[in-house]
Amino acid sequence: MLYKSVSTILCIFLLLASSVSASFSWYDHASLKLTIETVETLYEWEYENPDSFEYEKGNEIIRGEEARKSFKEVLQFLILSKPRIDGETIERLERNGFPKITKVVIYSTDRNYSLKTWIWKPKD
């Protein structure tokens, strides 16, 4: 009986741990660059492993912890496991501080230095 209880608790713990690790991990990327272009402003986030963060909004440049927080906030609206940026993602971004998006570009280089690119532009 005790063995069964311990096994059940261990299984629950492993499931919870795997769901936490499924969230975004900076260390999966050697670098990550995200650009959101709106009608009025150009936003750009850059990450270089292990802990270099930069955020640009128009002509303003922010580095360090504040840039990391900004990057983390915008990433909550993106699903980088998807093969492309869809209209639903653009709508989510527009509802959360990026109105009238004209272009989104994301470049990710993984630990093996393989480049992955996502590009979204409105259809003409």
MDTraj code that builds the backbone (N, CA, C; nanometers):
import mdtraj as md
import numpy as np

residues = "MET LEU TYR LYS SER VAL SER THR ILE LEU CYS ILE PHE LEU LEU LEU ALA SER SER VAL SER ALA SER PHE SER TRP TYR ASP HIS ALA SER LEU LYS LEU THR ILE GLU THR VAL GLU THR LEU TYR GLU TRP GLU TYR GLU ASN PRO ASP SER PHE GLU TYR GLU LYS GLY ASN GLU ILE ILE ARG GLY GLU GLU ALA ARG LYS SER PHE LYS GLU VAL LEU GLN PHE LEU ILE LEU SER LYS PRO ARG ILE ASP GLY GLU THR ILE GLU ARG LEU GLU ARG ASN GLY PHE PRO LYS ILE THR LYS VAL VAL ILE TYR SER THR ASP ARG ASN TYR SER LEU LYS THR TRP ILE TRP LYS PRO LYS ASP".split()
xyz = np.array([
    [0.0819, -0.1194, 0.0000],
    [0.0000, 0.0000, 0.0000],
    [0.0867, 0.1264, 0.0000],
    [0.1901, 0.1261, 0.0850],
    [0.2799, 0.2400, 0.0919],
    [0.3513, 0.2603, -0.0421],
    [0.3918, 0.1519, -0.1046],
    [0.4606, 0.1582, -0.2341],
    [0.3702, 0.2229, -0.3393],
    [0.2421, 0.1857, -0.3383],
    [0.1472, 0.2407, -0.4341],
    [0.1280, 0.3908, -0.4115],
    [0.1192, 0.4325, -0.2868],
    [0.1035, 0.5747, -0.2543],
    [0.2258, 0.6547, -0.2971],
    [0.3428, 0.6026, -0.2674],
    [0.4669, 0.6709, -0.3062],
    [0.4759, 0.6788, -0.4585],
    [0.4404, 0.5713, -0.5268],
    [0.4434, 0.5703, -0.6734],
    [0.3480, 0.6733, -0.7307],
    [0.2301, 0.6837, -0.6735],
    [0.1309, 0.7814, -0.7195],
    [0.1820, 0.9234, -0.6990],
    [0.2376, 0.9517, -0.5832],
    [0.2918, 1.0848, -0.5540],
    [0.4061, 1.1168, -0.6491],
    [0.4925, 1.0210, -0.6739],
    [0.6042, 1.0414, -0.7655],
    [0.5546, 1.0705, -0.9065],
    [0.4542, 0.9987, -0.9523],
    [0.3974, 1.0221, -1.0857],
    [0.3388, 1.1630, -1.0957],
    [0.2658, 1.2056, -0.9936],
    [0.2082, 1.3401, -0.9929],
    [0.3193, 1.4445, -0.9970],
    [0.4227, 1.4248, -0.9167],
    [0.5352, 1.5179, -0.9152],
    [0.6008, 1.5274, -1.0534],
    [0.6230, 1.4142, -1.1169],
    [0.6861, 1.4131, -1.2496],
    [0.5995, 1.4819, -1.3537],
    [0.4684, 1.4631, -1.3467],
    [0.3782, 1.5310, -1.4392],
    [0.3836, 1.6826, -1.4198],
    [0.3809, 1.7256, -1.2948],
    [0.3899, 1.8693, -1.2664],
    [0.5236, 1.9258, -1.3119],
    [0.6308, 1.8559, -1.2867],
    [0.7640, 1.9015, -1.3271],
    [0.7749, 1.9107, -1.4778],
    [0.7174, 1.8158, -1.5496],
    [0.7261, 1.8198, -1.6959],
    [0.6434, 1.9332, -1.7527],
    [0.5304, 1.9680, -1.6898],
    [0.4503, 2.0788, -1.7399],
    [0.5202, 2.2113, -1.7146],
    [0.5931, 2.2224, -1.6044],
    [0.6688, 2.3448, -1.5784],
    [0.7815, 2.3592, -1.6789],
    [0.8506, 2.2503, -1.7098],
    [0.9618, 2.2590, -1.8042],
    [0.9137, 2.2812, -1.9462],
    [0.7840, 2.2588, -1.9725],
    [0.7297, 2.2835, -2.1059],
    [0.7154, 2.4327, -2.1332],
    [0.7218, 2.5169, -2.0287],
    [0.7145, 2.6597, -2.0497],
    [0.8441, 2.7088, -2.1140],
    [0.8471, 2.8338, -2.1528],
    [0.9604, 2.8878, -2.2274],
    [1.0898, 2.8797, -2.1470],
    [1.1934, 2.8335, -2.2106],
    [1.3250, 2.8250, -2.1476],
    [1.4253, 2.9064, -2.2287],
    [1.4828, 3.0071, -2.1652],
    [1.5833, 3.0893, -2.2328],
    [1.7002, 3.0045, -2.2793],
    [1.7349, 2.9028, -2.2025],
    [1.8555, 2.8261, -2.2299],
    [1.8426, 2.7316, -2.3491],
    [1.7227, 2.7212, -2.4058],
    [1.7055, 2.6444, -2.5295],
    [1.7567, 2.7225, -2.6495],
    [1.7833, 2.8500, -2.6301],
    [1.8206, 2.9390, -2.7404],
    [1.9605, 2.9957, -2.7206],
    [2.0385, 2.9972, -2.8277],
    [2.1659, 3.0684, -2.8254],
    [2.1375, 3.2172, -2.8420],
    [2.0352, 3.2469, -2.9236],
    [1.9912, 3.3852, -2.9398],
    [1.8460, 3.3861, -2.9856],
    [1.7797, 3.4965, -2.9576],
    [1.6407, 3.5130, -2.9955],
    [1.6192, 3.6606, -3.0230],
    [1.5635, 3.6908, -3.1394],
    [1.5357, 3.8298, -3.1755],
    [1.3917, 3.8392, -3.2224],
    [1.3188, 3.9336, -3.1654],
    [1.1778, 3.9523, -3.1961],
    [1.1552, 4.0975, -3.2355],
    [1.0924, 4.1173, -3.3495],
    [1.0603, 4.2516, -3.3967],
    [0.9109, 4.2607, -3.4220],
    [0.8484, 4.3622, -3.3644],
    [0.7078, 4.3922, -3.3915],
    [0.7036, 4.5335, -3.4470],
    [0.6514, 4.5442, -3.5670],
    [0.6386, 4.6738, -3.6325],
    [0.4909, 4.7111, -3.6341],
    [0.4585, 4.8293, -3.5813],
    [0.3215, 4.8791, -3.5877],
    [0.3205, 5.0021, -3.6771],
    [0.2029, 5.0554, -3.7007],
    [0.1912, 5.1745, -3.7848],
    [0.2757, 5.2884, -3.7276],
    [0.2836, 5.2972, -3.5944],
    [0.3511, 5.4100, -3.5305],
    [0.4886, 5.3799, -3.4721],
    [0.5162, 5.2554, -3.4311],
    [0.6368, 5.2271, -3.3533],
    [0.7006, 5.0955, -3.3952],
    [0.8332, 5.0913, -3.3852],
    [0.9093, 4.9680, -3.4065],
    [0.9584, 4.9194, -3.2700],
    [0.9256, 4.7948, -3.2357],
    [0.9680, 4.7323, -3.1102],
    [1.0654, 4.6208, -3.1448],
    [1.1698, 4.6074, -3.0638],
    [1.2664, 4.5014, -3.0908],
    [1.3231, 4.4484, -2.9590],
    [1.3243, 4.3159, -2.9462],
    [1.3820, 4.2500, -2.8301],
    [1.4941, 4.1602, -2.8792],
    [1.6057, 4.1570, -2.8068],
    [1.7164, 4.0689, -2.8416],
    [1.7670, 3.9990, -2.7169],
    [1.7909, 3.8690, -2.7319],
    [1.8447, 3.7875, -2.6239],
    [1.9649, 3.7109, -2.6766],
    [2.0740, 3.7115, -2.5998],
    [2.1927, 3.6308, -2.6296],
    [2.2215, 3.5485, -2.5046],
    [2.2291, 3.4182, -2.5212],
    [2.2533, 3.3274, -2.4098],
    [2.3910, 3.3551, -2.3502],
    [2.4092, 3.3621, -2.2203],
    [2.3151, 3.3191, -2.1186],
    [2.2288, 3.4293, -2.0594],
    [2.2693, 3.5569, -2.0623],
    [2.1887, 3.6551, -1.9897],
    [2.1980, 3.7975, -2.0445],
    [2.2073, 3.8112, -2.1748],
    [2.2116, 3.9433, -2.2354],
    [2.0759, 3.9750, -2.2968],
    [2.0126, 4.0812, -2.2473],
    [1.8804, 4.1214, -2.2948],
    [1.8830, 4.2675, -2.3363],
    [1.8131, 4.2967, -2.4470],
    [1.8009, 4.4340, -2.4940],
    [1.6609, 4.4529, -2.5503],
    [1.6025, 4.5689, -2.5233],
    [1.4682, 4.6015, -2.5698],
    [1.4724, 4.7413, -2.6285],
    [1.4154, 4.7569, -2.7471],
    [1.4077, 4.8880, -2.8115],
    [1.2624, 4.9191, -2.8420],
    [1.2244, 5.0404, -2.8087],
    [1.0922, 5.0916, -2.8434],
    [1.1163, 5.2257, -2.9096],
    [1.1002, 5.2278, -3.0421],
    [1.1339, 5.3486, -3.1153],
    [1.2829, 5.3750, -3.1016],
    [1.3197, 5.4910, -3.0477],
    [1.4600, 5.5270, -3.0287],
    [1.5121, 5.4959, -2.8881],
    [1.4263, 5.4468, -2.8012],
    [1.4644, 5.4166, -2.6632],
    [1.5226, 5.2746, -2.6547],
    [1.6388, 5.2613, -2.5906],
    [1.7043, 5.1316, -2.5736],
    [1.7149, 5.0998, -2.4249],
    [1.6694, 4.9795, -2.3888],
    [1.6721, 4.9347, -2.2497],
    [1.7473, 4.8027, -2.2451],
    [1.8343, 4.7873, -2.1471],
    [1.9123, 4.6639, -2.1328],
    [1.8924, 4.6063, -1.9929],
    [1.9366, 4.4819, -1.9761],
    [1.9391, 4.4203, -1.8439],
    [1.8056, 4.3657, -1.7993],
    [1.7823, 4.3741, -1.6688],
    [1.6654, 4.3126, -1.6070],
    [1.5336, 4.3684, -1.6598],
    [1.5263, 4.4972, -1.6819],
    [1.4030, 4.5580, -1.7348],
    [1.3736, 4.5046, -1.8751],
    [1.4767, 4.4874, -1.9559],
    [1.4598, 4.4311, -2.0905],
    [1.4163, 4.2854, -2.0826],
    [1.4727, 4.2094, -1.9889],
    [1.4338, 4.0694, -1.9711],
    [1.2865, 4.0588, -1.9338],
    [1.2412, 4.1450, -1.8435],
    [1.1008, 4.1436, -1.8027],
    [1.0091, 4.1764, -1.9205],
    [1.0486, 4.2744, -1.9999],
    [0.9694, 4.3112, -2.1167],
    [0.9624, 4.1959, -2.2162],
    [1.0762, 4.1296, -2.2383],
    [1.0829, 4.0144, -2.3290],
    [0.9909, 3.9031, -2.2781],
    [0.9979, 3.8765, -2.1499],
    [0.9157, 3.7714, -2.0891],
    [0.7669, 3.8029, -2.1062],
    [0.7305, 3.9288, -2.0905],
    [0.5907, 3.9697, -2.1064],
    [0.5409, 3.9467, -2.2483],
    [0.6188, 3.9881, -2.3480],
    [0.5727, 3.9731, -2.4868],
    [0.5707, 3.8265, -2.5290],
    [0.6600, 3.7461, -2.4758],
    [0.6642, 3.6043, -2.5115],
    [0.5411, 3.5277, -2.4639],
    [0.4709, 3.5806, -2.3647],
    [0.3506, 3.5117, -2.3188],
    [0.2407, 3.5123, -2.4248],
    [0.2530, 3.5988, -2.5253],
    [0.1537, 3.6062, -2.6319],
    [0.1931, 3.5241, -2.7549],
    [0.3138, 3.4684, -2.7541],
    [0.3652, 3.3938, -2.8689],
    [0.3822, 3.2468, -2.8336],
    [0.3606, 3.1615, -2.9313],
    [0.3832, 3.0186, -2.9126],
    [0.4906, 2.9783, -3.0131],
    [0.6148, 2.9724, -2.9654],
    [0.7268, 2.9467, -3.0554],
    [0.7363, 2.8008, -3.0986],
    [0.6529, 2.7154, -3.0434],
    [0.6515, 2.5764, -3.0889],
    [0.5670, 2.5603, -3.2154],
    [0.4879, 2.6620, -3.2491],
    [0.4081, 2.6577, -3.3717],
    [0.4978, 2.6911, -3.4911],
    [0.4651, 2.6372, -3.6080],
    [0.5491, 2.6618, -3.7260],
    [0.5341, 2.8012, -3.7859],
    [0.4277, 2.8718, -3.7480],
    [0.4080, 3.0062, -3.8034],
    [0.3323, 3.0940, -3.7049],
    [0.3313, 3.2228, -3.7333],
    [0.2553, 3.3183, -3.6533],
    [0.1178, 3.3295, -3.7181],
    [0.0128, 3.3021, -3.6419],
    [-0.1208, 3.3053, -3.7001],
    [-0.1949, 3.4336, -3.6632],
    [-0.3096, 3.4530, -3.7242],
    [-0.3911, 3.5712, -3.7002],
    [-0.4351, 3.5846, -3.5557],
    [-0.4599, 3.4727, -3.4905],
    [-0.4990, 3.4745, -3.3497],
    [-0.3884, 3.5348, -3.2626],
    [-0.2635, 3.5006, -3.2935],
    [-0.1492, 3.5549, -3.2192],
    [-0.1399, 3.7060, -3.2402],
    [-0.1590, 3.7509, -3.3639],
    [-0.1545, 3.8948, -3.3941],
    [-0.2655, 3.9672, -3.3186],
    [-0.3856, 3.9116, -3.3179],
    [-0.4959, 3.9730, -3.2438],
    [-0.4640, 3.9829, -3.0950],
    [-0.4033, 3.8780, -3.0400],
    [-0.3654, 3.8771, -2.8978],
    [-0.2624, 3.9875, -2.8700],
    [-0.1643, 4.0024, -2.9580],
    [-0.0641, 4.1081, -2.9414],
    [-0.1286, 4.2465, -2.9516],
    [-0.2181, 4.2635, -3.0482],
    [-0.2827, 4.3939, -3.0667],
    [-0.3699, 4.4307, -2.9470],
    [-0.4335, 4.3335, -2.8858],
    [-0.5156, 4.3595, -2.7665],
    [-0.4308, 4.3920, -2.6446],
    [-0.3024, 4.3602, -2.6514],
    [-0.2157, 4.3759, -2.5349],
    [-0.1016, 4.4740, -2.5569],
    [-0.1307, 4.5832, -2.6238],
    [-0.0352, 4.6931, -2.6282],
    [0.0376, 4.7167, -2.7589],
    [0.0041, 4.6417, -2.8637],
    [0.0714, 4.6606, -2.9926],
    [-0.0330, 4.6801, -3.1029],
    [-0.1000, 4.7960, -3.1033],
    [-0.2081, 4.8161, -3.2002],
    [-0.1567, 4.8340, -3.3432],
    [-0.2376, 4.7883, -3.4370],
    [-0.2126, 4.8058, -3.5805],
    [-0.0771, 4.7492, -3.6234],
    [-0.0571, 4.6208, -3.5990],
    [0.0689, 4.5548, -3.6346],
    [0.0795, 4.5433, -3.7862],
    [0.1954, 4.5807, -3.8397],
    [0.2202, 4.5705, -3.9835],
    [0.3179, 4.4581, -4.0176],
    [0.3947, 4.4125, -3.9172],
    [0.4911, 4.3061, -3.9436],
    [0.5445, 4.2498, -3.8120],
    [0.5655, 4.1176, -3.8095],
    [0.6304, 4.0520, -3.6958],
    [0.7364, 3.9587, -3.7531],
    [0.8573, 3.9681, -3.6991],
    [0.9666, 3.8806, -3.7417],
    [1.0352, 3.8272, -3.6162],
    [1.0564, 3.6953, -3.6140],
    [1.1261, 3.6319, -3.5017],
    [1.2362, 3.5440, -3.5586],
    [1.3560, 3.5618, -3.5048],
    [1.4699, 3.4758, -3.5389],
    [1.5145, 3.4059, -3.4117],
    [1.5254, 3.2739, -3.4179],
    [1.5718, 3.1961, -3.3049],
    [1.6870, 3.1081, -3.3498],
    [1.7957, 3.1128, -3.2752],
    [1.9077, 3.0228, -3.2999],
    [1.9170, 2.9317, -3.1792],
    [1.9073, 2.7990, -3.2035],
    [1.9098, 2.7070, -3.0909],
    [2.0536, 2.6760, -3.0491],
    [2.0690, 2.5871, -2.9528],
    [2.2015, 2.5518, -2.8999],
    [2.2928, 2.4917, -3.0063],
    [2.2338, 2.4322, -3.1105],
    [2.3126, 2.3738, -3.2197],
    [2.3347, 2.4745, -3.3323],
    [2.2949, 2.5989, -3.3075],
    [2.3081, 2.7090, -3.4021],
    [2.2264, 2.6879, -3.5290],
    [2.1128, 2.6199, -3.5139],
    [2.0164, 2.6082, -3.6230],
    [1.9226, 2.7277, -3.6147],
    [1.9039, 2.7938, -3.7268],
    [1.8207, 2.9140, -3.7313],
    [1.6768, 2.8776, -3.7653],
    [1.5835, 2.9362, -3.6916],
    [1.4418, 2.9220, -3.7213],
    [1.3850, 3.0627, -3.7330],
    [1.3022, 3.0834, -3.8348],
    [1.2481, 3.2165, -3.8607],
    [1.0956, 3.2107, -3.8721],
    [1.0281, 3.3064, -3.8096],
    [0.8851, 3.3247, -3.8252],
    [0.8657, 3.4661, -3.8806],
    [0.7828, 3.4811, -3.9815],
    [0.7524, 3.6132, -4.0364],
    [0.6018, 3.6222, -4.0573],
    [0.5439, 3.7338, -4.0135],
    [0.4026, 3.7586, -4.0379],
    [0.3884, 3.8974, -4.0977],
    [0.3119, 3.9070, -4.2055],
    [0.2722, 4.0348, -4.2661],
    [0.1263, 4.0216, -4.3036],
    [0.0511, 4.1321, -4.2975],
    [-0.0890, 4.1218, -4.3389],
    [-0.0977, 4.0900, -4.4873],
    [-0.2030, 4.0198, -4.5228],
    [-0.2252, 3.9893, -4.6644],
    [-0.2664, 4.1162, -4.7370],
    [-0.2146, 4.1351, -4.8548],
    [-0.2484, 4.2562, -4.9339],
    [-0.3888, 4.2521, -4.9866],
])
top = md.Topology()
chain = top.add_chain()
for i, resn in enumerate(residues, 1):
    res = top.add_residue(resn, chain, resSeq=i)
    for name in ("N", "CA", "C"):
        top.add_atom(name, md.element.get_by_symbol(name[0]), res)
traj = md.Trajectory(xyz[None], top)
